[in-house]
Amino acid sequence: MAISFTVSVTLNTSTENLYNAWMDGKSHSEMIESVATVENNTGGTFTSHDDYIEGINKELVPFSKIVQSWRSTDSEEVDEDSEITVTFENSDNKTLLTLTHSNLPDHQTAVESGWEKYYFEPMVRYFNS
């Protein structure tokens, strides 16, 4: 059975700044403190955390929503790609980022805590500096 979860964080930046940082390889790398590449177009590819994660941009709604296929090097050959949906919402001159990760295989139970440790914590440092 596939795993699905939703996590969120409020960041001290605008929806525009956050979306642009997510969709630019250099800024994304700085934001998560690890190497990332991003093609800023629907159908474009991305990598994250030194090629540990890879995927394809499925839907891009500037400053509002990003939908990407997602696959890690921990994925088994028979596993389907999972999917992330990231939304950005203004909240008192800050941005509420909500991420839903769906269709994860059962053996990838640590992914939820990984979003907190490897994305949200460095993002809070990046946007609060």
Helices and strands as residue ranges (DSSP letters): E 3-11, H 15-22, H 25-32, E 37-38, E 45-48, E 53-61, E 65-72, E 82-91, E 94-104, H 111-115, I 116-120, H 121-128
